[in-house]
Amino acid sequence: MSENMRSQAVTQGVQRSPNRAMLRAVGFQDEDFNKAIVGVANAYSTITPCNMGINQLAKTAEASIKQAGAMPQMFGTITISDGISMGTEGMKYSLVSREVIADSIETVCNGQSMDGVIAIGGCDKNMPGAMIAIARMNIPAIFVYGGTIKPGHYNGRDLTVVSSFEAVGQYSAGKIDNTELMEVERRACPGTGSCGGMYTANTMSSAFEAMGMSLPYSSTMAAEDAEKADSTAESAKVLVEAIRQQILPRQIITRKSIENAISVIMAVGGSTNAVLHFLAIARAADVELNLDDFEAIRDRVPVLCDLKPSGRYVATDLHKAGGIPQVMKILLVHGLLHGECLTITGKSIAEVLADVPDEPPANQDVIRPWNNPVYAQGHLAILKGNLATEGAVAKITGVKNPSITGPARVFDSEEECLDAILAGKIQAGDAIVIRYEGPKGGPGMREMLAPTSAIIGAGLGDAVGLITDGRFSGGTYGMVVGHVAPEAAVGGAIALVVEGDTITIDAHSRLLQLNISDEELARRRANWQPRPPRYTKGILAKYAKLVASSSVGAVTDFDLFND
């Protein structure tokens, strides 16, 4: 099979002479027109530390592709910094950026008839955005993670950006002074790389490695270490070989490989956002997946890694302890991975893990042995009930008892809620409701890291429940339930909650319940009126019009032809 099977559409034949003329201007020579053309999707920007080291990795990939006998073509895609936009109107664009990234990569690769693509990303939406495009196009592809940031340090403890968010709550509660607040701020993010705990970026990079779409060990490397560049160069070579062998993404992104990814997400204590993103990736790959599948995997997979936000360690510590391959090997030995799944290297998962020890090193406690897990079951619970008939996602790590019944404290935006927390108006036992922040209602399904961190900082993490139709940062922990569906903007029950109603959050029973009668709920629903759109033009207006429920991944192409 020709290596340039797709790109010959723009390089071969007399009629393509003008096309070749333009390619010559960007560096093609006579001998290059029979080579595979490989896209380098470069998410470099100085918007965020997560992405500021990526350009050099993209150049490394470009050189390696040439050395492997193919022709690279570099192009850019965007990013939004969740950490910088957090708590502002700008955060509404974060989840939207996932779709923009996916659409831009698909547009360039298909518009230019590329034979394959290496996608290099850092911040949270880079990974799922790239993988959605890769699954849609089904051309040989590999993902390269830009790498994690190294921890900051203060008073003998490791810091991440979440430390700064929590310091705001501590300061507002009078637990620290302004000097300490500023010391944490100055030291939390010491350099290049994505946020350091098992937050969304590191969760998704780990999951992609587990799924077989990234090289072993690559997902937990520090952005600033030399091995990151070496792994990028190797990734480019592996991709060129995958083009020759025609190893396609949908041979790798299967039901079983997604189950492997979810198992690893549970084992490392990963972000709630992974639920949303894998529903979308599965849809793009035409793989059947629903919320109940996450619950089934949670039931059988323990949390093996003691990682932030609720644990002690960061991703670089996980890397030193054996990384994702070590976690995967423990799961494989205990029958919780599908070892036959193909990887982008052409080897199976079992073959890739063959030389990895069955047990983690004894001289560390980042990765626990099978008989001593952090939690006996996974930490991402799917809750249902009259308040979330389609489902909701609870993250229950770091919580002594994941069950609460309390009076509803109702807020129609994140800002209203944060003001109340910082003013000391939230009490132990309260069930906070933040609504009209869903995919349509926000629009954009903002993350609630500012309120949840303020709750932790105020010392209420075990004593307060919080539910929302928005999302949570990977840095969130506590008794929190997000992705409540149906959302308020479409008349979901979360829109019908009244201040003082009692709400039950019970992860043991997988229940999210508004404790009023069916008759009262029906009466309120009959009187409910939808709110006018918050945006009537531009990308947020288009997104609100197209986006589907969070229960199916908040995708924008779910119902295009069923109106």
NORLINJO-V980515 format. One record per pair of residues at least 24 apart in sequence whose C-alpha atoms are under 7 Angstrom apart, sorted by the first residue. I is the first residue (numbers start at 1). J is the second residue. D is the distance in whole Angstrom. If there is no record, write none. Layout:
i->I j->J d->D
i->I j->J d->D
//
This chain:
i->3 j->35 d->6
i->3 j->36 d->5
i->3 j->243 d->7
i->3 j->244 d->6
i->4 j->34 d->6
i->4 j->35 d->6
i->4 j->36 d->4
i->4 j->37 d->7
i->4 j->115 d->6
i->5 j->115 d->7
i->6 j->113 d->5
i->6 j->114 d->6
i->6 j->115 d->5
i->7 j->36 d->7
i->7 j->37 d->6
i->7 j->113 d->5
i->7 j->114 d->5
i->7 j->115 d->6
i->9 j->113 d->7
i->32 j->71 d->7
i->35 j->70 d->5
i->35 j->71 d->6
i->36 j->70 d->5
i->36 j->71 d->6
i->36 j->115 d->6
i->37 j->70 d->6
i->37 j->71 d->5
i->37 j->72 d->6
i->37 j->73 d->7
i->37 j->114 d->5
i->37 j->115 d->5
i->37 j->116 d->7
i->38 j->70 d->7
i->38 j->71 d->6
i->38 j->72 d->5
i->38 j->73 d->6
i->38 j->114 d->6
i->38 j->115 d->6
i->38 j->116 d->5
i->38 j->117 d->5
i->39 j->72 d->6
i->39 j->73 d->5
i->39 j->74 d->6
i->39 j->109 d->7
i->39 j->114 d->6
i->39 j->116 d->6
i->39 j->117 d->4
i->39 j->118 d->6
i->40 j->72 d->7
i->40 j->73 d->6
i->40 j->74 d->4
i->40 j->75 d->6
i->40 j->117 d->6
i->40 j->118 d->5
i->40 j->119 d->6
i->41 j->74 d->6
i->41 j->75 d->5
i->41 j->76 d->6
i->41 j->77 d->7
i->41 j->105 d->7
i->41 j->117 d->7
i->41 j->118 d->6
i->41 j->119 d->5
i->41 j->120 d->6
i->42 j->74 d->7
i->42 j->75 d->6
i->42 j->76 d->5
i->42 j->77 d->6
i->42 j->119 d->6
i->42 j->120 d->5
i->42 j->121 d->7
i->43 j->76 d->6
i->43 j->77 d->5
i->43 j->78 d->6
i->43 j->79 d->7
i->43 j->120 d->6
i->43 j->121 d->5
i->47 j->81 d->7
i->48 j->81 d->6
i->49 j->191 d->7
i->49 j->192 d->5
i->49 j->193 d->5
i->49 j->194 d->7
i->50 j->122 d->5
i->50 j->123 d->5
i->50 j->192 d->6
i->50 j->193 d->4
i->50 j->194 d->4
i->50 j->195 d->7
i->51 j->121 d->7
i->51 j->122 d->5
i->51 j->123 d->6
i->51 j->146 d->7
i->51 j->193 d->7
i->52 j->192 d->6
i->53 j->146 d->7
i->53 j->192 d->6
i->53 j->223 d->7
i->54 j->120 d->7
i->54 j->146 d->6
i->57 j->229 d->6
i->57 j->232 d->6
i->58 j->120 d->7
i->60 j->229 d->7
i->60 j->232 d->7
i->60 j->233 d->6
i->61 j->232 d->6
i->61 j->233 d->5
i->61 j->236 d->5
i->64 j->233 d->5
i->64 j->236 d->6
i->64 j->237 d->6
i->65 j->236 d->6
i->65 j->237 d->6
i->65 j->240 d->7
i->68 j->237 d->6
i->68 j->240 d->7
i->70 j->240 d->7
i->77 j->101 d->6
i->77 j->104 d->7
i->79 j->123 d->7
i->79 j->126 d->7
i->81 j->123 d->7
i->87 j->450 d->6
i->91 j->446 d->6
i->92 j->442 d->7
i->92 j->443 d->6
i->92 j->444 d->4
i->92 j->445 d->6
i->92 j->446 d->5
i->93 j->444 d->6
i->94 j->444 d->7
i->95 j->125 d->7
i->95 j->444 d->6
i->95 j->445 d->7
i->96 j->444 d->6
i->97 j->125 d->7
i->98 j->125 d->5
i->98 j->126 d->7
i->98 j->128 d->7
i->98 j->129 d->4
i->99 j->129 d->6
i->101 j->126 d->7
i->101 j->129 d->5
i->101 j->130 d->6
i->102 j->129 d->4
i->102 j->130 d->5
i->102 j->132 d->6
i->102 j->133 d->5
i->103 j->133 d->7
i->105 j->130 d->7
i->105 j->133 d->6
i->106 j->133 d->5
i->106 j->137 d->7
i->115 j->139 d->7
i->116 j->140 d->5
i->116 j->141 d->6
i->116 j->243 d->7
i->117 j->141 d->5
i->117 j->142 d->7
i->118 j->142 d->5
i->118 j->143 d->6
i->118 j->236 d->7
i->119 j->143 d->5
i->119 j->144 d->6
i->120 j->144 d->5
i->120 j->145 d->6
i->120 j->146 d->6
i->121 j->145 d->5
i->121 j->146 d->5
i->122 j->146 d->5
i->122 j->147 d->7
i->122 j->194 d->6
i->122 j->201 d->7
i->123 j->194 d->6
i->123 j->201 d->6
i->124 j->200 d->6
i->124 j->201 d->4
i->127 j->204 d->6
i->127 j->205 d->7
i->128 j->277 d->6
i->128 j->281 d->7
i->131 j->281 d->7
i->132 j->281 d->5
i->132 j->284 d->6
i->134 j->249 d->7
i->135 j->249 d->6
i->135 j->250 d->6
i->135 j->281 d->7
i->135 j->284 d->5
i->135 j->285 d->5
i->136 j->284 d->5
i->136 j->285 d->6
i->138 j->248 d->6
i->138 j->249 d->5
i->138 j->250 d->6
i->139 j->248 d->6
i->139 j->249 d->7
i->140 j->239 d->7
i->140 j->242 d->6
i->140 j->243 d->6
i->140 j->246 d->7
i->140 j->247 d->6
i->140 j->248 d->5
i->140 j->249 d->6
i->141 j->239 d->6
i->141 j->249 d->7
i->142 j->213 d->6
i->142 j->214 d->6
i->142 j->239 d->6
i->143 j->213 d->6
i->143 j->214 d->5
i->144 j->214 d->6
i->144 j->232 d->6
i->145 j->205 d->6
i->145 j->219 d->6
i->146 j->193 d->7
i->146 j->223 d->6
i->147 j->193 d->5
i->147 j->194 d->6
i->147 j->219 d->7
i->147 j->220 d->7
i->147 j->221 d->5
i->147 j->222 d->5
i->147 j->223 d->4
i->147 j->228 d->7
i->148 j->193 d->4
i->148 j->194 d->4
i->148 j->195 d->6
i->148 j->196 d->6
i->148 j->220 d->7
i->148 j->221 d->6
i->148 j->222 d->5
i->148 j->223 d->5
i->148 j->315 d->7
i->149 j->191 d->6
i->149 j->192 d->6
i->149 j->193 d->4
i->149 j->194 d->5
i->149 j->195 d->6
i->149 j->196 d->5
i->149 j->222 d->6
i->149 j->223 d->6
i->150 j->196 d->6
i->150 j->222 d->6
i->150 j->316 d->7
i->151 j->196 d->6
i->152 j->187 d->5
i->152 j->188 d->5
i->152 j->189 d->6
i->152 j->190 d->6
i->153 j->187 d->6
i->154 j->184 d->7
i->159 j->188 d->5
i->160 j->188 d->5
i->160 j->189 d->6
i->160 j->195 d->7
i->160 j->196 d->6
i->160 j->197 d->7
i->161 j->188 d->5
i->161 j->189 d->6
i->161 j->195 d->7
i->162 j->475 d->6
i->163 j->188 d->7
i->164 j->188 d->7
i->165 j->450 d->6
i->165 j->453 d->6
i->166 j->453 d->5
i->166 j->454 d->6
i->166 j->456 d->6
i->166 j->457 d->5
i->167 j->457 d->6
i->168 j->454 d->6
i->169 j->422 d->7
i->169 j->453 d->6
i->169 j->454 d->4
i->169 j->455 d->7
i->169 j->457 d->4
i->169 j->458 d->5
i->170 j->457 d->4
i->170 j->458 d->6
i->172 j->422 d->6
i->173 j->458 d->5
i->192 j->223 d->6
i->192 j->224 d->6
i->193 j->222 d->7
i->193 j->223 d->5
i->196 j->314 d->6
i->196 j->315 d->6
i->197 j->307 d->6
i->197 j->308 d->5
i->197 j->309 d->6
i->197 j->314 d->4
i->197 j->315 d->6
i->198 j->269 d->7
i->198 j->270 d->6
i->198 j->307 d->6
i->198 j->308 d->6
i->198 j->309 d->7
i->198 j->314 d->7
i->198 j->315 d->6
i->198 j->474 d->7
i->199 j->270 d->6
i->199 j->271 d->6
i->199 j->474 d->4
i->199 j->475 d->5
i->200 j->271 d->5
i->200 j->273 d->6
i->200 j->473 d->7
i->200 j->474 d->5
i->203 j->265 d->6
i->203 j->270 d->5
i->203 j->271 d->6
i->204 j->274 d->7
i->206 j->324 d->6
i->207 j->261 d->5
i->207 j->264 d->6
i->207 j->265 d->6
i->208 j->261 d->7
i->210 j->260 d->6
i->210 j->261 d->5
i->210 j->264 d->7
i->211 j->253 d->7
i->211 j->257 d->5
i->211 j->258 d->6
i->211 j->260 d->6
i->211 j->261 d->5
i->212 j->252 d->7
i->212 j->342 d->7
i->212 j->343 d->4
i->212 j->344 d->6
i->213 j->343 d->6
i->213 j->344 d->6
i->216 j->325 d->7
i->217 j->323 d->6
i->217 j->324 d->6
i->217 j->325 d->7
i->220 j->315 d->6
i->220 j->316 d->6
i->220 j->319 d->5
i->220 j->323 d->6
i->221 j->316 d->7
i->221 j->319 d->6
i->222 j->316 d->6
i->238 j->345 d->6
i->242 j->344 d->7
i->247 j->344 d->7
i->250 j->285 d->6
i->252 j->341 d->7
i->252 j->342 d->5
i->252 j->343 d->6
i->253 j->285 d->7
i->254 j->287 d->6
i->255 j->287 d->6
i->256 j->338 d->6
i->257 j->341 d->6
i->260 j->337 d->5
i->260 j->338 d->7
i->263 j->297 d->6
i->263 j->301 d->6
i->264 j->328 d->7
i->266 j->298 d->6
i->266 j->301 d->6
i->266 j->302 d->7
i->266 j->303 d->6
i->266 j->378 d->5
i->266 j->379 d->6
i->267 j->301 d->6
i->267 j->302 d->6
i->267 j->303 d->4
i->267 j->304 d->5
i->267 j->305 d->6
i->267 j->378 d->7
i->268 j->303 d->6
i->268 j->304 d->6
i->268 j->305 d->5
i->269 j->303 d->6
i->269 j->305 d->7
i->269 j->379 d->6
i->271 j->474 d->4
i->272 j->380 d->7
i->272 j->393 d->7
i->272 j->395 d->7
i->272 j->472 d->7
i->272 j->474 d->7
i->273 j->474 d->7
i->276 j->550 d->7
i->276 j->553 d->5
i->277 j->553 d->6
i->279 j->552 d->6
i->279 j->553 d->5
i->280 j->552 d->7
i->280 j->553 d->5
i->280 j->555 d->6
i->291 j->382 d->7
i->291 j->551 d->7
i->295 j->381 d->6
i->295 j->382 d->6
i->298 j->377 d->6
i->298 j->378 d->4
i->298 j->379 d->7
i->298 j->380 d->7
i->299 j->377 d->6
i->299 j->378 d->7
i->300 j->377 d->6
i->301 j->377 d->5
i->301 j->378 d->6
i->302 j->373 d->6
i->302 j->375 d->6
i->302 j->376 d->5
i->302 j->377 d->4
i->302 j->378 d->5
i->303 j->373 d->6
i->303 j->374 d->5
i->303 j->375 d->5
i->303 j->376 d->7
i->303 j->377 d->6
i->303 j->378 d->5
i->304 j->367 d->6
i->304 j->368 d->5
i->304 j->373 d->5
i->304 j->374 d->6
i->305 j->366 d->6
i->305 j->367 d->5
i->305 j->368 d->6
i->305 j->374 d->7
i->306 j->366 d->5
i->306 j->367 d->7
i->306 j->374 d->7
i->309 j->475 d->5
i->309 j->476 d->7
i->309 j->477 d->6
i->310 j->397 d->6
i->310 j->398 d->5
i->310 j->477 d->6
i->313 j->366 d->7
i->317 j->366 d->7
i->318 j->366 d->6
i->321 j->361 d->7
i->321 j->364 d->7
i->321 j->366 d->7
i->321 j->367 d->7
i->325 j->353 d->6
i->325 j->356 d->7
i->326 j->356 d->6
i->326 j->360 d->6
i->329 j->353 d->6
i->329 j->356 d->7
i->329 j->358 d->6
i->330 j->358 d->6
i->330 j->359 d->6
i->333 j->358 d->7
i->381 j->507 d->7
i->381 j->510 d->7
i->382 j->510 d->6
i->383 j->507 d->7
i->383 j->510 d->4
i->383 j->511 d->5
i->383 j->512 d->6
i->384 j->510 d->6
i->384 j->511 d->5
i->384 j->512 d->5
i->385 j->511 d->6
i->385 j->512 d->5
i->385 j->513 d->5
i->386 j->513 d->5
i->386 j->514 d->6
i->387 j->493 d->5
i->387 j->494 d->6
i->387 j->512 d->6
i->387 j->513 d->5
i->387 j->514 d->6
i->388 j->484 d->6
i->388 j->485 d->5
i->388 j->486 d->6
i->388 j->512 d->7
i->389 j->485 d->7
i->389 j->486 d->7
i->390 j->485 d->5
i->390 j->486 d->6
i->390 j->551 d->6
i->391 j->484 d->6
i->391 j->485 d->6
i->391 j->551 d->7
i->392 j->481 d->7
i->392 j->482 d->6
i->392 j->483 d->5
i->392 j->484 d->4
i->392 j->485 d->6
i->393 j->481 d->5
i->393 j->482 d->5
i->393 j->483 d->6
i->394 j->480 d->6
i->394 j->481 d->4
i->394 j->482 d->6
i->395 j->477 d->7
i->395 j->479 d->7
i->395 j->480 d->6
i->395 j->481 d->7
i->396 j->478 d->6
i->396 j->479 d->6
i->397 j->477 d->6
i->397 j->478 d->7
i->398 j->477 d->7
i->398 j->478 d->6
i->399 j->462 d->6
i->399 j->478 d->6
i->399 j->479 d->6
i->400 j->462 d->7
i->402 j->479 d->6
i->402 j->506 d->6
i->402 j->507 d->6
i->403 j->505 d->5
i->403 j->506 d->4
i->403 j->507 d->6
i->404 j->465 d->7
i->404 j->504 d->6
i->404 j->505 d->5
i->404 j->506 d->6
i->405 j->502 d->7
i->405 j->503 d->5
i->405 j->504 d->4
i->405 j->505 d->6
i->406 j->430 d->5
i->406 j->431 d->5
i->406 j->502 d->5
i->406 j->503 d->6
i->406 j->504 d->7
i->407 j->431 d->6
i->407 j->500 d->5
i->407 j->501 d->5
i->407 j->502 d->4
i->407 j->503 d->6
i->408 j->432 d->6
i->408 j->433 d->7
i->408 j->499 d->5
i->408 j->500 d->5
i->408 j->501 d->5
i->408 j->502 d->6
i->408 j->503 d->6
i->409 j->433 d->6
i->409 j->499 d->5
i->409 j->500 d->7
i->410 j->434 d->6
i->410 j->498 d->7
i->410 j->499 d->6
i->411 j->435 d->6
i->412 j->436 d->6
i->413 j->437 d->7
i->414 j->448 d->7
i->417 j->451 d->7
i->418 j->451 d->5
i->421 j->454 d->7
i->421 j->455 d->7
i->428 j->460 d->6
i->428 j->463 d->5
i->428 j->464 d->6
i->429 j->463 d->6
i->429 j->464 d->5
i->430 j->464 d->5
i->430 j->465 d->6
i->431 j->464 d->6
i->431 j->465 d->5
i->431 j->466 d->6
i->431 j->503 d->7
i->432 j->465 d->6
i->432 j->466 d->5
i->432 j->467 d->6
i->433 j->466 d->6
i->433 j->467 d->5
i->433 j->468 d->6
i->434 j->467 d->6
i->434 j->468 d->5
i->435 j->468 d->6
i->435 j->469 d->6
i->435 j->488 d->6
i->435 j->494 d->7
i->435 j->495 d->7
i->436 j->469 d->7
i->436 j->488 d->5
i->436 j->489 d->6
i->437 j->469 d->6
i->437 j->470 d->5
i->438 j->469 d->5
i->438 j->470 d->5
i->438 j->487 d->6
i->439 j->544 d->7
i->439 j->547 d->7
i->439 j->549 d->7
i->439 j->550 d->7
i->439 j->554 d->7
i->440 j->489 d->6
i->440 j->544 d->5
i->440 j->547 d->7
i->441 j->488 d->7
i->441 j->489 d->5
i->443 j->540 d->6
i->443 j->544 d->6
i->445 j->470 d->4
i->445 j->471 d->6
i->446 j->470 d->5
i->446 j->471 d->6
i->447 j->471 d->4
i->447 j->472 d->4
i->447 j->473 d->5
i->448 j->472 d->5
i->448 j->473 d->6
i->449 j->473 d->5
i->449 j->475 d->7
i->449 j->476 d->6
i->452 j->476 d->6
i->483 j->550 d->6
i->485 j->549 d->7
i->485 j->550 d->7
i->485 j->551 d->6
i->486 j->549 d->7
i->489 j->530 d->6
i->489 j->531 d->7
i->490 j->530 d->7
i->491 j->530 d->7
i->496 j->524 d->6
i->496 j->525 d->7
//
